[in-house]
């Protein structure tokens, strides 16, 4: 936790011409109970959002519902983590784990949805080149997506999210851990500023570490952790913004821009894996030799697109300095 205070200072920003103008702490932060109530309200809202999408997700009719469900689950986890004590009970950890598992169960279906949308755009062009190739790709994707969604729906059904919803709602509203131990820590207790500072420093350290490792990288092993760290930092700052803090809005804008670039890279990476799997089936290759050649050419084109994306610089040094300044401001305010 001390790492951020030691390494993040206003003078770290080359463009800085003087001391940071730090905002006064919002009055709501003066009262721990009021601040925790605000976070509880946010957590309950995000919980309701996630569950509102569940029926649509299980029906599998609207790809957007899967995306919205996954985003809502990440935002819920961030609020829940802020509410949880440093040593949460087994029941609280289990609830959080169920939310995470439900999101991960849908990742394959989400990836197919993104690629199907791209294939449809190619086919909708006035003069789509290689129409036969893209029709074959789309047909393959639709079949795989159907199977992936069926597996995801079965996994989510076993998780019994309705029960998870009720128990998590009760834990948040009752301000109590779910087990019966008198020594069990409660949700949303203690110094709000101290817990928020701890979470913000943790999220920033993870983001900064991932950013440093990912500079100049182009492989998933380096860039994927940065995607996760950027999301966690963004969703935490979204909570901070509810307290009408200065600089939080600019920090969110920078993180959204970074997420867009990382998301574009991730989709190209996933597309390549799907195409490689499609072209790597021996029976398919024997029956569709020409189509296999087209798929390999498409993989090569994807790699060129990825290289161009990396060359455009996934990281903007000025934006990096600015978000560091924003986070420093928030940390020093606490």
C-alpha positions as CSV (number, residue, x, y, z in Angstrom):
1,X,0.0,0.0,0.0
2,X,2.9,2.3,0.6
3,X,4.2,1.7,-2.9
4,X,1.9,4.2,-4.5
5,X,2.6,7.0,-2.0
6,X,6.3,6.5,-2.6
7,X,6.4,6.3,-6.4
8,X,3.4,8.4,-7.4
9,X,4.0,12.0,-6.8
10,X,3.0,15.2,-8.7
11,X,6.5,15.6,-10.0
12,X,6.2,12.2,-11.8
13,X,4.2,14.0,-14.5
14,X,6.7,15.8,-16.8
15,X,3.9,18.1,-17.9
16,X,3.2,19.2,-14.3
17,X,4.1,22.9,-13.7
18,X,3.3,23.0,-10.0
19,X,1.7,21.3,-7.1
20,X,-1.6,19.4,-7.7
21,X,-4.7,21.3,-6.9
22,X,-6.3,18.8,-4.6
23,X,-10.1,18.9,-4.0
24,X,-11.5,19.0,-0.5
25,X,-13.0,15.7,0.7
26,X,-16.7,15.6,0.0
27,X,-18.8,15.9,3.1
28,X,-20.2,12.4,2.6
29,X,-16.8,11.0,3.4
30,X,-16.8,12.6,6.7
31,X,-19.5,10.2,7.9
32,X,-18.5,6.5,7.6
33,X,-22.0,5.3,7.9
34,X,-23.3,7.5,5.1
35,X,-20.4,6.6,2.8
36,X,-21.0,2.8,3.4
37,X,-24.7,3.3,2.7
38,X,-23.8,4.9,-0.6
39,X,-21.7,1.9,-1.6
40,X,-24.4,-0.5,-0.5
41,X,-26.9,1.4,-2.7
42,X,-24.4,1.1,-5.6
43,X,-23.9,-2.7,-5.0
44,X,-27.6,-3.4,-4.8
45,X,-28.2,-1.5,-8.0
46,X,-25.5,-3.5,-9.8
47,X,-26.8,-6.7,-8.4
48,X,-30.3,-5.9,-9.7
49,X,-28.8,-5.0,-13.1
50,X,-27.0,-8.3,-13.4
51,X,-30.1,-10.3,-12.4
52,X,-32.3,-8.3,-14.8
53,X,-30.2,-9.6,-17.7
54,X,-30.2,-13.3,-16.5
55,X,-33.5,-14.4,-18.2
56,X,-32.4,-12.9,-21.5
57,X,-29.0,-14.5,-21.1
58,X,-30.5,-17.9,-20.5
59,X,-32.8,-17.6,-23.5
60,X,-29.8,-16.7,-25.6
61,X,-31.8,-14.6,-28.0
62,X,-29.9,-11.3,-27.6
63,X,-26.1,-11.2,-27.7
64,X,-26.2,-7.7,-26.1
65,X,-27.7,-9.2,-22.9
66,X,-24.6,-11.4,-22.5
67,X,-22.3,-8.4,-22.7
68,X,-24.5,-6.4,-20.3
69,X,-24.6,-9.3,-17.8
70,X,-20.9,-9.7,-17.8
71,X,-20.2,-6.0,-17.3
72,X,-22.8,-5.8,-14.5
73,X,-21.2,-8.7,-12.8
74,X,-17.8,-7.1,-12.9
75,X,-19.2,-3.8,-11.5
76,X,-21.0,-5.7,-8.8
77,X,-17.8,-7.6,-7.8
78,X,-15.9,-4.3,-7.4
79,X,-18.6,-2.8,-5.1
80,X,-18.8,-6.0,-3.2
81,X,-15.0,-6.1,-2.7
82,X,-15.1,-2.6,-1.3
83,X,-17.8,-3.6,1.2
84,X,-16.1,-6.8,2.2
85,X,-13.7,-6.8,5.2
86,X,-10.1,-7.8,4.8
87,X,-10.9,-11.3,6.1
88,X,-14.3,-12.1,4.6
89,X,-16.2,-15.2,5.7
90,X,-16.3,-18.3,3.5
91,X,-19.9,-17.6,2.6
92,X,-19.1,-14.2,1.3
93,X,-16.2,-15.5,-0.7
94,X,-18.4,-18.3,-2.1
95,X,-21.1,-15.7,-3.2
96,X,-18.4,-13.7,-5.0
97,X,-17.1,-16.8,-6.6
98,X,-20.5,-17.7,-8.0
99,X,-20.8,-14.3,-9.6
100,X,-17.4,-14.7,-11.2
101,X,-18.2,-18.2,-12.4
102,X,-21.4,-17.1,-14.1
103,X,-19.5,-14.4,-16.0
104,X,-16.7,-16.8,-17.1
105,X,-19.3,-19.4,-18.2
106,X,-20.5,-16.9,-20.9
107,X,-17.1,-15.9,-22.2
108,X,-17.0,-18.4,-25.1
109,X,-20.5,-17.4,-26.3
110,X,-19.6,-13.7,-26.0
111,X,-16.5,-14.3,-28.2
112,X,-18.6,-16.0,-30.9
113,X,-21.2,-13.2,-30.8
114,X,-18.5,-10.6,-31.5
115,X,-17.1,-12.7,-34.4
116,X,-20.5,-13.4,-35.9
117,X,-21.2,-9.7,-35.9
118,X,-18.0,-9.1,-37.8
119,X,-18.9,-11.9,-40.3
120,X,-22.3,-10.4,-40.9
121,X,-20.7,-7.0,-41.6
122,X,-18.5,-8.6,-44.2
123,X,-21.4,-10.3,-45.9
124,X,-23.5,-7.1,-45.8
125,X,-21.0,-5.2,-47.8
126,X,-22.1,-4.2,-51.3
127,X,-19.5,-6.3,-52.9
128,X,-18.3,-8.7,-50.2
129,X,-15.0,-10.2,-51.2
130,X,-14.6,-13.9,-50.6
131,X,-18.3,-14.3,-49.8
132,X,-18.1,-18.1,-49.7
133,X,-15.3,-18.0,-47.1
134,X,-17.3,-15.7,-44.8
135,X,-20.5,-17.7,-45.2
136,X,-18.6,-20.8,-44.2
137,X,-17.1,-18.9,-41.2
138,X,-20.5,-17.6,-40.1
139,X,-22.1,-21.0,-40.4
140,X,-19.3,-22.5,-38.3
141,X,-19.6,-19.7,-35.7
142,X,-23.4,-20.0,-35.4
143,X,-23.1,-23.8,-34.7
144,X,-20.3,-23.3,-32.2
145,X,-22.1,-20.4,-30.5
146,X,-25.2,-22.5,-30.0
147,X,-23.2,-25.2,-28.3
148,X,-21.3,-22.7,-26.2
149,X,-24.5,-21.0,-25.0
150,X,-26.1,-24.4,-24.1
151,X,-23.0,-25.2,-22.0
152,X,-23.1,-21.8,-20.4
153,X,-26.8,-22.0,-19.6
154,X,-26.3,-25.3,-17.9
155,X,-23.5,-24.0,-15.8
156,X,-25.4,-20.9,-14.8
157,X,-28.4,-23.1,-13.9
158,X,-26.3,-25.1,-11.6
159,X,-25.1,-22.0,-9.8
160,X,-28.7,-21.1,-8.9
161,X,-28.3,-17.4,-9.3
162,X,-31.7,-16.6,-7.8
163,X,-30.5,-18.0,-4.5
164,X,-27.2,-16.2,-4.9
165,X,-29.1,-12.9,-5.5
166,X,-31.2,-13.3,-2.4
167,X,-28.3,-14.2,-0.2
168,X,-26.1,-11.4,-1.5
169,X,-28.9,-8.9,-1.2
170,X,-29.5,-10.0,2.4
171,X,-25.8,-9.7,3.2
172,X,-25.6,-6.2,1.8
173,X,-28.8,-4.9,3.2
174,X,-28.4,-6.5,6.6
175,X,-24.8,-5.3,6.9
176,X,-23.8,-8.7,8.3
177,X,-21.9,-11.7,7.1
178,X,-23.8,-14.8,6.2
179,X,-22.6,-17.3,8.7
180,X,-23.7,-17.3,12.4
181,X,-20.3,-16.8,14.0
182,X,-20.3,-13.9,16.5
183,X,-16.8,-13.2,15.3
184,X,-17.7,-13.0,11.7
185,X,-16.7,-9.6,10.1
186,X,-19.5,-7.4,8.8
187,X,-19.9,-5.7,5.4
188,X,-19.3,-2.0,5.2
189,X,-17.8,-1.5,8.7
190,X,-14.8,0.6,9.9
191,X,-13.2,3.5,8.3
192,X,-14.5,4.1,4.8
193,X,-11.5,6.2,3.8
194,X,-9.1,3.6,4.9
195,X,-10.8,0.8,3.0
196,X,-11.2,2.9,-0.1
197,X,-7.6,3.9,0.0
198,X,-6.5,0.3,0.4
199,X,-8.6,-0.8,-2.6
200,X,-7.5,2.2,-4.8
201,X,-3.9,1.6,-4.1
202,X,-4.3,-2.2,-4.8
203,X,-6.1,-1.5,-8.1
204,X,-3.6,1.1,-9.1
205,X,-0.5,-1.0,-8.3
206,X,-2.0,-3.9,-10.3
207,X,-2.8,-1.6,-13.2
208,X,0.7,0.0,-13.2
209,X,2.5,-3.3,-13.0
210,X,0.4,-4.7,-15.9
211,X,1.0,-1.6,-17.9
212,X,4.8,-1.8,-17.4
213,X,4.9,-5.5,-18.4
214,X,2.7,-4.9,-21.4
215,X,4.6,-2.1,-23.0
216,X,5.8,-3.2,-26.4
217,X,4.1,-6.6,-26.0
218,X,1.7,-8.2,-28.5
219,X,0.9,-11.5,-27.0
220,X,-2.1,-12.4,-24.8
221,X,0.0,-13.4,-21.8
222,X,1.0,-9.8,-21.4
223,X,-2.0,-7.8,-22.6
224,X,-4.8,-9.8,-21.0
225,X,-3.8,-8.9,-17.4
226,X,-3.8,-5.3,-18.4
227,X,-7.4,-5.6,-19.7
228,X,-8.5,-7.0,-16.4
229,X,-6.5,-4.5,-14.3
230,X,-7.9,-1.6,-16.4
231,X,-11.5,-2.8,-15.8
232,X,-11.0,-3.2,-12.1
233,X,-9.5,0.3,-11.7
234,X,-12.2,1.8,-13.9
235,X,-15.1,0.2,-12.0
236,X,-13.6,1.3,-8.6
237,X,-13.2,4.9,-9.9
238,X,-16.9,4.7,-11.0
239,X,-17.8,4.3,-7.4
240,X,-15.5,7.1,-6.3
241,X,-17.2,9.4,-8.9
242,X,-20.5,8.9,-7.1
243,X,-19.0,11.1,-4.4
244,X,-18.6,13.9,-7.0
245,X,-14.8,13.9,-6.9
246,X,-12.7,15.9,-9.2
247,X,-10.5,14.2,-11.7
248,X,-12.4,10.9,-11.5
249,X,-14.3,11.7,-14.7
250,X,-11.1,12.3,-16.7
251,X,-9.6,9.1,-15.3
252,X,-12.6,7.2,-16.4
253,X,-12.4,8.7,-19.9
254,X,-8.7,7.6,-20.3
255,X,-9.5,4.1,-19.0
256,X,-12.4,3.8,-21.4
257,X,-10.2,4.7,-24.3
258,X,-7.6,2.2,-23.2
259,X,-10.2,-0.5,-22.9
260,X,-11.5,0.2,-26.4
261,X,-8.0,-0.4,-27.8
262,X,-7.4,-3.4,-25.7
263,X,-10.9,-4.7,-26.6
264,X,-10.1,-4.4,-30.3
265,X,-6.9,-6.3,-29.9
266,X,-8.6,-9.0,-27.8
267,X,-11.3,-9.5,-30.5
268,X,-8.6,-10.0,-33.2
269,X,-6.8,-12.4,-30.9
270,X,-9.9,-14.4,-30.3
271,X,-10.9,-14.4,-34.0
272,X,-7.5,-15.9,-34.9
273,X,-7.9,-18.7,-32.4
274,X,-11.3,-19.5,-33.7
275,X,-10.2,-19.5,-37.3
276,X,-7.1,-21.6,-36.5
277,X,-9.4,-24.2,-34.7
278,X,-11.7,-24.2,-37.7
279,X,-8.9,-24.8,-40.2
280,X,-7.1,-27.3,-38.0
281,X,-9.7,-30.1,-38.2
282,X,-8.3,-32.9,-40.5
283,X,-11.6,-33.9,-41.9
284,X,-12.5,-30.3,-42.8
285,X,-9.1,-29.7,-44.5
286,X,-9.5,-32.9,-46.6
287,X,-13.0,-31.9,-47.7
288,X,-12.5,-28.1,-48.1
289,X,-8.9,-27.6,-49.2
290,X,-9.6,-24.3,-51.0
291,X,-11.6,-22.9,-48.1
292,X,-8.8,-23.9,-45.7
293,X,-6.4,-21.8,-47.8
294,X,-8.8,-18.9,-47.5
295,X,-9.0,-19.3,-43.7
296,X,-5.2,-19.3,-43.5
297,X,-5.1,-16.1,-45.6
298,X,-7.7,-14.5,-43.2
299,X,-5.5,-15.5,-40.2
300,X,-2.6,-13.7,-41.9
301,X,-4.7,-10.6,-42.5
302,X,-5.8,-10.7,-38.8
303,X,-2.2,-10.7,-37.8
304,X,-1.4,-7.7,-39.9
305,X,-4.4,-5.9,-38.3
306,X,-3.1,-6.8,-34.9
307,X,0.4,-5.5,-35.8
308,X,-1.0,-2.2,-37.0
309,X,-3.0,-1.8,-33.8
310,X,0.1,-2.5,-31.7
311,X,2.2,-0.1,-33.9
312,X,-0.3,2.7,-33.3
313,X,0.8,2.4,-29.7
314,X,-1.5,0.7,-27.2
315,X,-0.2,3.2,-24.7
316,X,-0.3,6.9,-24.9
317,X,2.5,8.3,-22.7
318,X,0.6,11.6,-22.1
319,X,-2.5,9.8,-21.2
320,X,-0.5,7.5,-18.9
321,X,1.0,10.5,-17.1
322,X,-2.5,12.1,-16.8
323,X,-4.2,9.0,-15.3
324,X,-1.3,8.7,-12.9
325,X,-1.9,12.3,-11.9
326,X,-5.6,11.7,-11.5
327,X,-5.0,8.6,-9.2
328,X,-2.4,10.5,-7.2
329,X,-5.0,13.2,-6.6
330,X,-7.6,10.8,-5.5
331,X,-5.1,9.0,-3.2
332,X,-3.8,12.2,-1.6
333,X,-7.4,13.3,-1.1
334,X,-7.9,10.3,1.1
